[in-house]
Amino acid sequence: MTAFAAVTGVLETYFDGLYHADIERLGTAFHPKAIYATADETPLLYRTMDDYFPVVAKRVSPAARDEPRRDVIDSIEFAGENTAFARVRCSIGTKDFIDFLTLVRTDGAWRIMAKIFQITERES
């Protein structure tokens, strides 16, 4: 499998995990030491995976609300054999997210190491 295909697979797992509020899927997409942050909240919102996954687990999933999927991979760039960057977009409820995801390859597997995101409210 190419690095591009492997990273795309991680991003699809990430999208599926968000859409279904499935922390097991997200747990395979994220590195255990990953960070989650946005400056759209004051103070800056910063979470570890131990903080983030319980928040996701409490959500009513977009799938349960029969929301249309709006998952898009805008770009994937590689800095070398073990580092990649992806710009992706998705939606949850009335919020649209632009995610900057930094991925690392450790022990032969790609995983998200950092999620930094922007939130915009979508008009109904």
N, C-alpha and C positions, 0 to 999 in steps of 0.2 A: 504494500500500500504506500502511496506517495505521502509526503508530509502534508501536502495540500488536502488530500482526501482525508487524512487522519484528523486534521484541524477542523475541516468541514463537519466530520462526524461528531466531534466534541461540541461544535456549535449547534448542531441539530439536537443532540441530547440536552443541551442547555435550554433551547427553545421548548422542547417537549416537557422538560422539568418545570419550567415556568408556566406553561399552558395548563398543565395538569396539577400544579402545586405539589409536585412529587420530589420530596427531598432525597429520595434514594437516587433518582436520576441526576439531580443536581450534585449529589455527593460524588458521582462518577465524573462529572464535568469539571468540578472545582478541585483544586489542590487543597488539602486539609488546612494549609496555612494561608490560604487566599484572603484578600481583603475586599471589602465592598464599601464604596464611598460615593458621596455626592455633595457638592457645594450648594445644591438647590435648597437645602434646609439649613437653618441657623439654630444652633451652631452646626458646623460641618458634620454630616452623618457619616460615621465610620463604624463598620461592623466586622467582626471575625465570622468565620463560618459557624462557629458555635452560637453566635448571636443571631446570624441571618437565617439559618434553617428553621428554627422554631417560629419565626415570623411567617415564613412561607407556609409552614405546616398548618397554621391557623387560618389561612386564606380560604375563601370560597374560590375555587379555581375558575379561570376563564372557560375551561372545558365544561364545568358544571353549569355555567351560565350560558352556554352555547354561543360564546362570543366568536366572531370570525378571527382567524389567525392572521396576524400582520407581521410575520417574521421575515426579515430581510437581512442577508449578509451583503453589506456594501463593499467591503474590501477585506483582504487578508494579505499581510506583508510578513516576510521572514527576515529576521536580522542575522540568522545563522542556522545551524542545525538544531538548536535547542530553544530558540526564542521566536515568538510570533506575536503579531498584533492584529486584532480584528475589530472592525467598526461594524456594528450590527444595530438593527432596529427591531423593536417589538412593542406590543401594546398589552396593557392589562386594564380592564375597565375603560374609563375615559382618559387614561393617561398613556401617552406615547413616550417611549424611552429610546434614547440614543446611548448605546453602551460602547465604551472603549474597553476591550478585553485584551489583556496581556496574557499570553499562554507560554508555558514552559514545557519542555519535554524532559521528564525524569524517568529513569528506569524503563525507557522505551515508550512511554505513554505521554501524550499531550494532555495538559489540564490547564484550566483557567487559574491564573495566579492573582490577578487583580481585575476588578470590575469597577470602573469609574463611569458614572452615567449622568445624563441630563434628562430632566422630566419636563414635558409640556402637556398641558391639558388640551384635549381634543374637543372641539365643539360638537355637540350632539346633533 
